[in-house]
Amino acid sequence: MLTLTDEQAAIVEAVRGFADEHLAPNAVDWDRRKHFPVDVLVKAADLGLGGVYVAEETGGSGLSRADGVLVFEALATGCPSIAAYTSIHNMVAWMIDRYGTGDQRARWLPGLCSMRDLAAYCLTEPGAGSDAAALGTRAVLDGDHYVLDGVKQFISGAGAAQVYVVMARTGGPGAKGISAFVVERDDPGLSFGPNEEKMGWNAQPTRQVILDGVRVPASRLLGEEGGGFRIAMSGLNGGRLGIAACSLGGAQAALDACTSYLADREAFGAKLLRAQALQFSLADMATELEAARALVWRAAAALDAGDPRAAELCAMAKRFATDTGFTVADQALQLHGGYGYLTEYGIEKIVRDLRVHRILEGTNEIMRVIVARGLVGAA
């Protein structure tokens, strides 16, 4: 994908219009109040943003990954925090659509696609972050039910979400002993820790998910027993592209705001935008952002095509786009001078929001591990 099709351009225009109207005017206020705008998410679902990758026959939009990165970049220009949560929600919806039975898809996808029900992805634990295959949450088969016990950490949307895809150990150590389950908010034994106090992403809740003897029917197993780690990793390939795209959108918004600010601001008898040194800074920011965008598009096309290097390319794109997005946003703050440090200008919020993108969906150090393994394996 080197240029947008007419259909893709229309998608971007519609989503950007939604972000401009419903997200951007409220983003700073939501951040300040730590408000999760569930009502706005339902409006986003009216545009088809609740099931971006879900098949049309089950209520989704049936879009490609190449379409999806355009959606999440456009959405993040209004608020990276809300866009990123929407990406995570869509990752879970896709996992259920891709790996679920007909009954599972019929049960959960209509609510997820309408965003009347929200989703959460439960892999990380207090003692198992980057080493996800070492997770300790257990699921023990008891008759025709599984009983789940454990704690999940840093779960976006926890408490507000109705549907939780939980990775739990049903077998021995390592990745092959992990299975995936769908747990519902009202299941007895499920509870949540307090909302975490965070540097950014304040417009979405982040809480522990605590499973204390949660008893679910065996029909809640997603895919086959022992296949949970593979399901979790395949979901993360797309999730990493979503977060990468959100970094692009947030950084683009910061760059646009910076360009406008320099055009209005005067110093030493001239508009700041006339200073060649500042023009060069803007040129570098735009160039680096465009390079990151090209890599994200390349990785999305590879994932759509089933390219054997797709996981490696998704890791490259996530690493490069999230590092670049943060750097561009931080430079935009610098070029605002003292005003960039003020909350009302919105730039410092973008910087805070984009910082965590270098950590979640696999840290950028883990992205380097994935890329390096590809290189070593090919050597």
TORVO-51847 format. One record per residue (C-alpha): residue number from 1; residue in three letters; chain; z, y, x. Coordinates in steps of 0.05 Angstrom, whole numbers. Example, Ala and Ser with C-alpha at 12.3 -4.5 7.8 and 13.67 -1.06 7.14 Angstrom:
2
+-----+-----+-------+--------+--------+--------+
:   n : res : chain :      w :      v :      u :
+-----+-----+-------+--------+--------+--------+
:   1 : ALA :     A :    156 :    -90 :    246 :
:   2 : SER :     A :    143 :    -21 :    273 :
+-----+-----+-------+--------+--------+--------+
***
This chain:
379
+-----+-----+-------+--------+--------+--------+
:   n : res : chain :      w :      v :      u :
+-----+-----+-------+--------+--------+--------+
:   1 : MET :     A :      0 :      0 :      0 :
:   2 : LEU :     A :    -25 :     62 :     37 :
:   3 : THR :     A :    -37 :    106 :    -24 :
:   4 : LEU :     A :    -10 :    105 :    -94 :
:   5 : THR :     A :    -50 :     78 :   -152 :
:   6 : ASP :     A :    -55 :    120 :   -214 :
:   7 : GLU :     A :     -4 :     75 :   -248 :
:   8 : GLN :     A :     44 :     82 :   -189 :
:   9 : ALA :     A :     36 :    157 :   -188 :
:  10 : ALA :     A :     53 :    159 :   -263 :
:  11 : ILE :     A :    115 :    116 :   -250 :
:  12 : VAL :     A :    138 :    163 :   -195 :
:  13 : GLU :     A :    126 :    224 :   -238 :
:  14 : ALA :     A :    166 :    195 :   -296 :
:  15 : VAL :     A :    225 :    173 :   -253 :
:  16 : ARG :     A :    226 :    238 :   -213 :
:  17 : GLY :     A :    226 :    276 :   -279 :
:  18 : PHE :     A :    286 :    234 :   -302 :
:  19 : ALA :     A :    322 :    247 :   -237 :
:  20 : ASP :     A :    309 :    322 :   -241 :
:  21 : GLU :     A :    334 :    326 :   -313 :
:  22 : HIS :     A :    391 :    277 :   -316 :
:  23 : LEU :     A :    417 :    265 :   -245 :
:  24 : ALA :     A :    407 :    325 :   -200 :
:  25 : PRO :     A :    442 :    377 :   -244 :
:  26 : ASN :     A :    504 :    332 :   -250 :
:  27 : ALA :     A :    508 :    298 :   -183 :
:  28 : VAL :     A :    559 :    344 :   -150 :
:  29 : ASP :     A :    603 :    344 :   -211 :
:  30 : TRP :     A :    602 :    269 :   -218 :
:  31 : ASP :     A :    619 :    262 :   -144 :
:  32 : ARG :     A :    677 :    311 :   -151 :
:  33 : ARG :     A :    705 :    277 :   -213 :
:  34 : LYS :     A :    689 :    206 :   -190 :
:  35 : HIS :     A :    653 :    197 :   -256 :
:  36 : PHE :     A :    608 :    137 :   -268 :
:  37 : PRO :     A :    556 :    161 :   -319 :
:  38 : VAL :     A :    544 :     97 :   -358 :
:  39 : ASP :     A :    511 :    135 :   -414 :
:  40 : VAL :     A :    459 :    161 :   -366 :
:  41 : LEU :     A :    445 :     91 :   -340 :
:  42 : VAL :     A :    429 :     70 :   -412 :
:  43 : LYS :     A :    379 :    128 :   -414 :
:  44 : ALA :     A :    349 :    103 :   -349 :
:  45 : ALA :     A :    340 :     35 :   -380 :
:  46 : ASP :     A :    298 :     67 :   -434 :
:  47 : LEU :     A :    248 :     81 :   -378 :
:  48 : GLY :     A :    250 :      8 :   -358 :
:  49 : LEU :     A :    298 :     18 :   -299 :
:  50 : GLY :     A :    348 :    -35 :   -321 :
:  51 : GLY :     A :    301 :    -93 :   -306 :
:  52 : VAL :     A :    251 :    -66 :   -256 :
:  53 : TYR :     A :    233 :   -134 :   -227 :
:  54 : VAL :     A :    250 :   -177 :   -289 :
:  55 : ALA :     A :    192 :   -210 :   -324 :
:  56 : GLU :     A :    165 :   -173 :   -384 :
:  57 : GLU :     A :    174 :   -233 :   -430 :
:  58 : THR :     A :    250 :   -228 :   -419 :
:  59 : GLY :     A :    253 :   -154 :   -431 :
:  60 : GLY :     A :    240 :   -128 :   -361 :
:  61 : SER :     A :    187 :    -82 :   -331 :
:  62 : GLY :     A :    154 :   -136 :   -289 :
:  63 : LEU :     A :    142 :    -88 :   -230 :
:  64 : SER :     A :    128 :   -108 :   -159 :
:  65 : ARG :     A :    172 :    -93 :    -99 :
:  66 : ALA :     A :    120 :    -42 :    -78 :
:  67 : ASP :     A :    130 :     -8 :   -145 :
:  68 : GLY :     A :    205 :    -15 :   -140 :
:  69 : VAL :     A :    213 :     23 :    -75 :
:  70 : LEU :     A :    176 :     81 :   -106 :
:  71 : VAL :     A :    223 :     79 :   -166 :
:  72 : PHE :     A :    287 :     80 :   -125 :
:  73 : GLU :     A :    263 :    133 :    -77 :
:  74 : ALA :     A :    246 :    178 :   -136 :
:  75 : LEU :     A :    312 :    164 :   -171 :
:  76 : ALA :     A :    352 :    178 :   -108 :
:  77 : THR :     A :    325 :    249 :   -102 :
:  78 : GLY :     A :    371 :    264 :   -160 :
:  79 : CYS :     A :    433 :    224 :   -138 :
:  80 : PRO :     A :    433 :    171 :    -83 :
:  81 : SER :     A :    498 :    141 :   -110 :
:  82 : ILE :     A :    471 :    127 :   -180 :
:  83 : ALA :     A :    403 :    105 :   -153 :
:  84 : ALA :     A :    437 :     56 :   -106 :
:  85 : TYR :     A :    480 :     26 :   -161 :
:  86 : THR :     A :    417 :     18 :   -203 :
:  87 : SER :     A :    384 :    -19 :   -145 :
:  88 : ILE :     A :    444 :    -66 :   -141 :
:  89 : HIS :     A :    443 :    -78 :   -216 :
:  90 : ASN :     A :    369 :    -95 :   -211 :
:  91 : MET :     A :    381 :   -143 :   -153 :
:  92 : VAL :     A :    429 :   -183 :   -197 :
:  93 : ALA :     A :    382 :   -181 :   -258 :
:  94 : TRP :     A :    325 :   -207 :   -214 :
:  95 : MET :     A :    369 :   -263 :   -187 :
:  96 : ILE :     A :    385 :   -287 :   -258 :
:  97 : ASP :     A :    312 :   -281 :   -278 :
:  98 : ARG :     A :    288 :   -318 :   -216 :
:  99 : TYR :     A :    340 :   -373 :   -211 :
: 100 : GLY :     A :    369 :   -377 :   -281 :
: 101 : THR :     A :    354 :   -429 :   -335 :
: 102 : GLY :     A :    320 :   -409 :   -399 :
: 103 : ASP :     A :    387 :   -406 :   -434 :
: 104 : GLN :     A :    418 :   -363 :   -378 :
: 105 : ARG :     A :    360 :   -315 :   -379 :
: 106 : ALA :     A :    363 :   -309 :   -455 :
: 107 : ARG :     A :    438 :   -298 :   -453 :
: 108 : TRP :     A :    444 :   -243 :   -400 :
: 109 : LEU :     A :    377 :   -209 :   -387 :
: 110 : PRO :     A :    369 :   -171 :   -453 :
: 111 : GLY :     A :    436 :   -135 :   -442 :
: 112 : LEU :     A :    422 :   -123 :   -368 :
: 113 : CYS :     A :    352 :    -96 :   -380 :
: 114 : SER :     A :    379 :    -47 :   -432 :
: 115 : MET :     A :    438 :    -32 :   -385 :
: 116 : ARG :     A :    484 :    -41 :   -445 :
: 117 : ASP :     A :    513 :    -92 :   -397 :
: 118 : LEU :     A :    519 :    -74 :   -324 :
: 119 : ALA :     A :    517 :   -123 :   -265 :
: 120 : ALA :     A :    555 :   -132 :   -200 :
: 121 : TYR :     A :    539 :   -173 :   -138 :
: 122 : CYS :     A :    599 :   -210 :   -109 :
: 123 : LEU :     A :    589 :   -237 :    -39 :
: 124 : THR :     A :    632 :   -198 :     10 :
: 125 : GLU :     A :    706 :   -216 :     18 :
: 126 : PRO :     A :    764 :   -184 :     54 :
: 127 : GLY :     A :    757 :   -233 :    111 :
: 128 : ALA :     A :    682 :   -247 :    106 :
: 129 : GLY :     A :    637 :   -187 :    111 :
: 130 : SER :     A :    580 :   -194 :    160 :
: 131 : ASP :     A :    596 :   -268 :    167 :
: 132 : ALA :     A :    582 :   -281 :     94 :
: 133 : ALA :     A :    573 :   -357 :    103 :
: 134 : ALA :     A :    648 :   -360 :    120 :
: 135 : LEU :     A :    670 :   -338 :     51 :
: 136 : GLY :     A :    733 :   -370 :     23 :
: 137 : THR :     A :    727 :   -362 :    -52 :
: 138 : ARG :     A :    727 :   -432 :    -82 :
: 139 : ALA :     A :    698 :   -463 :   -144 :
: 140 : VAL :     A :    726 :   -532 :   -162 :
: 141 : LEU :     A :    693 :   -575 :   -214 :
: 142 : ASP :     A :    742 :   -596 :   -268 :
: 143 : GLY :     A :    707 :   -637 :   -322 :
: 144 : ASP :     A :    652 :   -594 :   -351 :
: 145 : HIS :     A :    680 :   -529 :   -322 :
: 146 : TYR :     A :    687 :   -497 :   -254 :
: 147 : VAL :     A :    752 :   -462 :   -235 :
: 148 : LEU :     A :    743 :   -402 :   -188 :
: 149 : ASP :     A :    796 :   -373 :   -142 :
: 150 : GLY :     A :    787 :   -318 :    -90 :
: 151 : VAL :     A :    778 :   -244 :    -78 :
: 152 : LYS :     A :    714 :   -204 :    -69 :
: 153 : GLN :     A :    715 :   -138 :    -33 :
: 154 : PHE :     A :    674 :    -73 :    -38 :
: 155 : ILE :     A :    641 :    -92 :   -104 :
: 156 : SER :     A :    598 :    -36 :   -133 :
: 157 : GLY :     A :    606 :    -28 :   -208 :
: 158 : ALA :     A :    668 :    -73 :   -211 :
: 159 : GLY :     A :    708 :    -63 :   -274 :
: 160 : ALA :     A :    653 :    -27 :   -310 :
: 161 : ALA :     A :    603 :    -84 :   -303 :
: 162 : GLN :     A :    600 :   -141 :   -354 :
: 163 : VAL :     A :    562 :   -192 :   -311 :
: 164 : TYR :     A :    583 :   -215 :   -241 :
: 165 : VAL :     A :    542 :   -261 :   -197 :
: 166 : VAL :     A :    596 :   -293 :   -154 :
: 167 : MET :     A :    584 :   -334 :    -91 :
: 168 : ALA :     A :    638 :   -388 :    -84 :
: 169 : ARG :     A :    648 :   -450 :    -41 :
: 170 : THR :     A :    637 :   -516 :    -77 :
: 171 : GLY :     A :    627 :   -558 :    -15 :
: 172 : GLY :     A :    642 :   -559 :     59 :
: 173 : PRO :     A :    641 :   -502 :    109 :
: 174 : GLY :     A :    580 :   -460 :    123 :
: 175 : ALA :     A :    522 :   -436 :     81 :
: 176 : LYS :     A :    505 :   -503 :     50 :
: 177 : GLY :     A :    573 :   -507 :     16 :
: 178 : ILE :     A :    563 :   -444 :    -25 :
: 179 : SER :     A :    541 :   -440 :    -98 :
: 180 : ALA :     A :    527 :   -381 :   -145 :
: 181 : PHE :     A :    560 :   -370 :   -213 :
: 182 : VAL :     A :    554 :   -320 :   -269 :
: 183 : VAL :     A :    623 :   -294 :   -289 :
: 184 : GLU :     A :    635 :   -246 :   -347 :
: 185 : ARG :     A :    685 :   -189 :   -347 :
: 186 : ASP :     A :    724 :   -218 :   -405 :
: 187 : ASP :     A :    734 :   -287 :   -374 :
: 188 : PRO :     A :    809 :   -302 :   -369 :
: 189 : GLY :     A :    835 :   -296 :   -298 :
: 190 : LEU :     A :    786 :   -242 :   -276 :
: 191 : SER :     A :    816 :   -176 :   -256 :
: 192 : PHE :     A :    802 :   -117 :   -211 :
: 193 : GLY :     A :    835 :    -77 :   -156 :
: 194 : PRO :     A :    841 :     -1 :   -159 :
: 195 : ASN :     A :    780 :     42 :   -149 :
: 196 : GLU :     A :    772 :     52 :    -74 :
: 197 : GLU :     A :    778 :    122 :    -45 :
: 198 : LYS :     A :    713 :    130 :     -8 :
: 199 : MET :     A :    676 :    179 :     36 :
: 200 : GLY :     A :    616 :    180 :    -11 :
: 201 : TRP :     A :    586 :    141 :    -69 :
: 202 : ASN :     A :    640 :    171 :   -113 :
: 203 : ALA :     A :    597 :    169 :   -176 :
: 204 : GLN :     A :    603 :     93 :   -178 :
: 205 : PRO :     A :    666 :     51 :   -176 :
: 206 : THR :     A :    680 :      5 :   -117 :
: 207 : ARG :     A :    736 :    -45 :   -129 :
: 208 : GLN :     A :    760 :   -114 :   -111 :
: 209 : VAL :     A :    742 :   -170 :   -158 :
: 210 : ILE :     A :    800 :   -218 :   -164 :
: 211 : LEU :     A :    789 :   -289 :   -189 :
: 212 : ASP :     A :    853 :   -325 :   -207 :
: 213 : GLY :     A :    838 :   -392 :   -239 :
: 214 : VAL :     A :    776 :   -365 :   -274 :
: 215 : ARG :     A :    750 :   -423 :   -314 :
: 216 : VAL :     A :    675 :   -421 :   -330 :
: 217 : PRO :     A :    630 :   -474 :   -362 :
: 218 : ALA :     A :    587 :   -514 :   -314 :
: 219 : SER :     A :    528 :   -481 :   -348 :
: 220 : ARG :     A :    547 :   -417 :   -311 :
: 221 : LEU :     A :    523 :   -447 :   -245 :
: 222 : LEU :     A :    462 :   -406 :   -223 :
: 223 : GLY :     A :    411 :   -451 :   -191 :
: 224 : GLU :     A :    435 :   -516 :   -160 :
: 225 : GLU :     A :    502 :   -532 :   -128 :
: 226 : GLY :     A :    499 :   -515 :    -55 :
: 227 : GLY :     A :    441 :   -466 :    -65 :
: 228 : GLY :     A :    483 :   -403 :    -73 :
: 229 : PHE :     A :    475 :   -376 :     -2 :
: 230 : ARG :     A :    399 :   -381 :     -7 :
: 231 : ILE :     A :    401 :   -345 :    -74 :
: 232 : ALA :     A :    446 :   -291 :    -45 :
: 233 : MET :     A :    401 :   -279 :     15 :
: 234 : SER :     A :    337 :   -277 :    -26 :
: 235 : GLY :     A :    370 :   -225 :    -71 :
: 236 : LEU :     A :    389 :   -184 :    -10 :
: 237 : ASN :     A :    317 :   -181 :     15 :
: 238 : GLY :     A :    299 :   -139 :    -45 :
: 239 : GLY :     A :    367 :   -104 :    -46 :
: 240 : ARG :     A :    356 :    -80 :     25 :
: 241 : LEU :     A :    289 :    -50 :      5 :
: 242 : GLY :     A :    323 :    -15 :    -53 :
: 243 : ILE :     A :    377 :     16 :     -9 :
: 244 : ALA :     A :    325 :     35 :     43 :
: 245 : ALA :     A :    285 :     71 :    -12 :
: 246 : CYS :     A :    348 :    106 :    -36 :
: 247 : SER :     A :    358 :    133 :     35 :
: 248 : LEU :     A :    287 :    159 :     34 :
: 249 : GLY :     A :    299 :    194 :    -33 :
: 250 : GLY :     A :    364 :    226 :    -13 :
: 251 : ALA :     A :    336 :    249 :     54 :
: 252 : GLN :     A :    274 :    277 :     20 :
: 253 : ALA :     A :    317 :    317 :    -28 :
: 254 : ALA :     A :    357 :    344 :     32 :
: 255 : LEU :     A :    292 :    362 :     69 :
: 256 : ASP :     A :    264 :    397 :      8 :
: 257 : ALA :     A :    328 :    437 :     -2 :
: 258 : CYS :     A :    329 :    455 :     72 :
: 259 : THR :     A :    257 :    480 :     71 :
: 260 : SER :     A :    273 :    524 :     10 :
: 261 : TYR :     A :    336 :    550 :     42 :
: 262 : LEU :     A :    300 :    570 :    106 :
: 263 : ALA :     A :    246 :    604 :     66 :
: 264 : ASP :     A :    298 :    648 :     30 :
: 265 : ARG :     A :    347 :    661 :     87 :
: 266 : GLU :     A :    337 :    719 :    135 :
: 267 : ALA :     A :    366 :    728 :    205 :
: 268 : PHE :     A :    348 :    775 :    261 :
: 269 : GLY :     A :    301 :    813 :    215 :
: 270 : ALA :     A :    257 :    755 :    193 :
: 271 : LYS :     A :    257 :    694 :    148 :
: 272 : LEU :     A :    286 :    634 :    183 :
: 273 : LEU :     A :    226 :    593 :    164 :
: 274 : ARG :     A :    183 :    637 :    210 :
: 275 : ALA :     A :    222 :    613 :    271 :
: 276 : GLN :     A :    180 :    562 :    308 :
: 277 : ALA :     A :    240 :    523 :    333 :
: 278 : LEU :     A :    262 :    512 :    261 :
: 279 : GLN :     A :    191 :    494 :    239 :
: 280 : PHE :     A :    190 :    441 :    294 :
: 281 : SER :     A :    256 :    413 :    268 :
: 282 : LEU :     A :    227 :    408 :    198 :
: 283 : ALA :     A :    164 :    376 :    226 :
: 284 : ASP :     A :    204 :    323 :    262 :
: 285 : MET :     A :    246 :    309 :    201 :
: 286 : ALA :     A :    184 :    301 :    157 :
: 287 : THR :     A :    149 :    257 :    209 :
: 288 : GLU :     A :    208 :    210 :    217 :
: 289 : LEU :     A :    217 :    205 :    142 :
: 290 : GLU :     A :    143 :    188 :    133 :
: 291 : ALA :     A :    147 :    135 :    187 :
: 292 : ALA :     A :    207 :    104 :    152 :
: 293 : ARG :     A :    171 :    106 :     85 :
: 294 : ALA :     A :    111 :     70 :    115 :
: 295 : LEU :     A :    155 :     14 :    141 :
: 296 : VAL :     A :    190 :      7 :     74 :
: 297 : TRP :     A :    123 :      3 :     39 :
: 298 : ARG :     A :     99 :    -49 :     90 :
: 299 : ALA :     A :    161 :    -92 :     79 :
: 300 : ALA :     A :    155 :    -87 :      3 :
: 301 : ALA :     A :     82 :   -110 :      7 :
: 302 : ALA :     A :    103 :   -169 :     51 :
: 303 : LEU :     A :    157 :   -190 :      2 :
: 304 : ASP :     A :    108 :   -186 :    -56 :
: 305 : ALA :     A :     58 :   -228 :    -17 :
: 306 : GLY :     A :    107 :   -281 :      4 :
: 307 : ASP :     A :     96 :   -265 :     77 :
: 308 : PRO :     A :    137 :   -312 :    121 :
: 309 : ARG :     A :    161 :   -250 :    160 :
: 310 : ALA :     A :    185 :   -216 :     97 :
: 311 : ALA :     A :    259 :   -223 :    111 :
: 312 : GLU :     A :    250 :   -196 :    181 :
: 313 : LEU :     A :    208 :   -138 :    157 :
: 314 : CYS :     A :    259 :   -122 :    102 :
: 315 : ALA :     A :    313 :   -120 :    155 :
: 316 : MET :     A :    270 :    -74 :    199 :
: 317 : ALA :     A :    258 :    -28 :    140 :
: 318 : LYS :     A :    330 :    -26 :    119 :
: 319 : ARG :     A :    354 :    -11 :    190 :
: 320 : PHE :     A :    302 :     42 :    204 :
: 321 : ALA :     A :    302 :     77 :    137 :
: 322 : THR :     A :    377 :     81 :    129 :
: 323 : ASP :     A :    387 :    107 :    200 :
: 324 : THR :     A :    330 :    157 :    192 :
: 325 : GLY :     A :    352 :    179 :    123 :
: 326 : PHE :     A :    422 :    195 :    147 :
: 327 : THR :     A :    397 :    231 :    209 :
: 328 : VAL :     A :    348 :    274 :    168 :
: 329 : ALA :     A :    402 :    291 :    117 :
: 330 : ASP :     A :    451 :    309 :    172 :
: 331 : GLN :     A :    399 :    354 :    205 :
: 332 : ALA :     A :    386 :    388 :    138 :
: 333 : LEU :     A :    460 :    403 :    135 :
: 334 : GLN :     A :    458 :    431 :    205 :
: 335 : LEU :     A :    400 :    477 :    188 :
: 336 : HIS :     A :    438 :    504 :    128 :
: 337 : GLY :     A :    492 :    528 :    176 :
: 338 : GLY :     A :    560 :    538 :    143 :
: 339 : TYR :     A :    530 :    535 :     74 :
: 340 : GLY :     A :    510 :    463 :     86 :
: 341 : TYR :     A :    583 :    445 :     92 :
: 342 : LEU :     A :    599 :    474 :     23 :
: 343 : THR :     A :    601 :    426 :    -35 :
: 344 : GLU :     A :    561 :    470 :    -83 :
: 345 : TYR :     A :    498 :    464 :    -41 :
: 346 : GLY :     A :    497 :    389 :    -50 :
: 347 : ILE :     A :    475 :    373 :     21 :
: 348 : GLU :     A :    542 :    348 :     46 :
: 349 : LYS :     A :    545 :    300 :    -13 :
: 350 : ILE :     A :    478 :    270 :      6 :
: 351 : VAL :     A :    502 :    261 :     78 :
: 352 : ARG :     A :    565 :    226 :     53 :
: 353 : ASP :     A :    526 :    182 :      5 :
: 354 : LEU :     A :    474 :    161 :     56 :
: 355 : ARG :     A :    525 :    143 :    109 :
: 356 : VAL :     A :    546 :     79 :     75 :
: 357 : HIS :     A :    473 :     55 :     69 :
: 358 : ARG :     A :    477 :     37 :    142 :
: 359 : ILE :     A :    534 :    -11 :    126 :
: 360 : LEU :     A :    521 :    -44 :     59 :
: 361 : GLU :     A :    470 :    -98 :     41 :
: 362 : GLY :     A :    482 :   -123 :    112 :
: 363 : THR :     A :    503 :    -75 :    167 :
: 364 : ASN :     A :    448 :    -47 :    211 :
: 365 : GLU :     A :    476 :    -89 :    268 :
: 366 : ILE :     A :    463 :   -151 :    225 :
: 367 : MET :     A :    393 :   -124 :    212 :
: 368 : ARG :     A :    382 :   -124 :    287 :
: 369 : VAL :     A :    407 :   -196 :    290 :
: 370 : ILE :     A :    356 :   -217 :    237 :
: 371 : VAL :     A :    299 :   -182 :    274 :
: 372 : ALA :     A :    321 :   -210 :    341 :
: 373 : ARG :     A :    323 :   -281 :    314 :
: 374 : GLY :     A :    252 :   -272 :    290 :
: 375 : LEU :     A :    231 :   -250 :    360 :
: 376 : VAL :     A :    268 :   -305 :    396 :
: 377 : GLY :     A :    242 :   -357 :    348 :
: 378 : ALA :     A :    171 :   -334 :    359 :
: 379 : ALA :     A :    177 :   -332 :    435 :
+-----+-----+-------+--------+--------+--------+
***
